[in-house]
Amino acid sequence: MAENGTVPAPSDVSAFTALLTDEGRRLLDGLRDHDPAQELAVATRLRREHPAGLVSAALGQARLRQRAVAKFGAEDAYRMFFTPDGVEQATRASVAAYRAERFAALGVRRLADLCCGNGGDAIALARAGISVLAVDRDPLTCEVARANAAALGLSELIEVRCADVTEVGTAGYDAVFVDPARRGGRGRILDPEAYSPPLSWAVEAARTAPHAALKIAPGVPHEAVPEDAEAEWISDGGDVKEAVLWFGTSPGTRRATLLPGPRSLTGTGLPDPAVRPVGRYLYEPDGAVIRAHLVADVAEQVSGGLIDGTIAYVTSDELRPTPYASAYEITDVLPFNVKRLRALVREREIGVAVIKKRGSAVEPEELRKKLRLAGTNSCVIVLTRVAGAPTMLLGHPVRA
C-alpha cells in the first residue's frame, strides 16, 4: 500500500515510469552524488532543462537510492528503484542472500514471494537460481519491483504480479516466502495479528507448501511461534535484523544465525545457567543469541555462568573464544559509584571508554559527561547488576 494506506493515484505510477525513459535515466545518473543540502539549487537548475514533475521524481528517487546503499550496497542501489516504504522495510541484501541460499539448499526451484515490496528478496532468490513469483497489491510497488528485476538482468526469473496475496494460489510452487507489512500509520506494529496480512494467515499459507519462511519482527514472543515451525533470529554485523519462521525444516528448533559467516547456533534445550561470581572474563552474547534464548548454550561453550539471573551476561575464569559472544577481560568489579569511577578513570588516564549497559537505569552518555575523560588509555565500562546489586565492571576487549 502507499504510505497513507491508499492505492496510489495513476499519476504516481506515471511519475515513476517517466524515470525509466532515457531522459529519466540520464537525469538520475547525474544525481548519483548530489548533495541533498543543495537540492533547491539543483532543482532550480534542472527545471530549466527538464519537466518539473520529472525533476521532482528524480530528486526523490536519488534520495531513496542514497538511503538504500546501506542495505543494498552502492553497486545495486544506484541501479535499483525504490519507494519510501520499500527502503524502510527492505531486507538487508546480506540477509536476503543468506535466506535465498537456505531455500536453494532445500532444493527449492520455484517460489512464491508474497508481499514482495520493491523486490529485494526476489532479487536474492533469483540470484540463487530460483524462479520467483513476486506478488504485491500496490501498483506502484509492483512497477518498482518489475523495474528492479529488469535493471539487474533478472526478468526471466522474476514474474511480478499485482494482486492481493490472500487471493493468490501457490499450488505447484516448492516454497512460499511471506514478508507481512509490520508498519502502520503510527510506526511499528507489535501485535503479529495486526500485520498485513496477519501472522495467522501467513502461517496457514506456509503450511500449504513443502517449504516456507515467514519474516517477522525479532521481538516476537516465543509463545507466538507455532510448534511446527523452526524459529531463526538473524544478526548482521552484531545488529539483530529479523526473525524467520521456517516450515518444512526442523520443527521446534530455535536457531541464532550470525552474519557474515554464516554461523548458526542451534538450541539443545539446556537449563538456565547458574549464577556465579564475576570471573576473569565477561562474555556478551550476540543479540540473535539472546533473542533465541540460547544464552545457556553460549555459557556451556565457555564453561561459564550468569552474573545475575535476569541479565544476559556470562562470566567465566577461562578464555574460550566463541563467535556467538564478545569477550572482555575484567580488571575491576565495583559497586556502582560515579565518584569512585571518575577517580579511577582519572588515575588510569582513560581518554576513550566504551560504556555498555544491561539492567542499569544509568544513561551511558550522561555518565560519560560526568566522567570528564582525558588521557591516552582506553577501557570498557559495563553498567549492570551482579547478583541483584548495581555494579560497574571495567575491562578490555579480548581480540579473537
Sequence and secondary structure as in RCSB ss.txt:
>XXXX:A:sequence
MAENGTVPAPSDVSAFTALLTDEGRRLLDGLRDHDPAQELAVATRLRREHPAGLVSAALGQARLRQRAVAKFGAE
DAYRMFFTPDGVEQATRASVAAYRAERFAALGVRRLADLCCGNGGDAIALARAGISVLAVDRDPLTCEVARANAA
ALGLSELIEVRCADVTEVGTAGYDAVFVDPARRGGRGRILDPEAYSPPLSWAVEAARTAPHAALKIAPGVPHEAV
PEDAEAEWISDGGDVKEAVLWFGTSPGTRRATLLPGPRSLTGTGLPDPAVRPVGRYLYEPDGAVIRAHLVADVAE
QVSGGLIDGTIAYVTSDELRPTPYASAYEITDVLPFNVKRLRALVREREIGVAVIKKRGSAVEPEELRKKLRLAG
TNSCVIVLTRVAGAPTMLLGHPVRA
>XXXX:A:secstr
  TTSS   HHHHHHHHHTTSHHHHHHHHHTTT  GGGHHHHHHHHTTTS HHHHHHHHHHHHHHHHHHHHH HH
HHTT    HHHHHH   HHHHHHHHHHHHHTT  EEEEES TTSHHHHHHHHTT EEEEEES HHHHHHHHHHHH
HTT TTTEEEEES GGG   TT SEEEE  B EETTEE   GGGSBS HHHHHHHHTTSSEEEEEE TT  GGGS
 TT EEEEEEETTEEEEEEEEESS TT EEEEEETTTEEEE        B    SEEEEE HHHHHTT HHHHHH
HTT EESSTTS  EEESS    TTEEEEEEEEEEE  HHHHHHHHHHTTEEEEEEEESS    HHHHHHHHT  S
SEEEEEEEEEETTEEEEEEEEE   
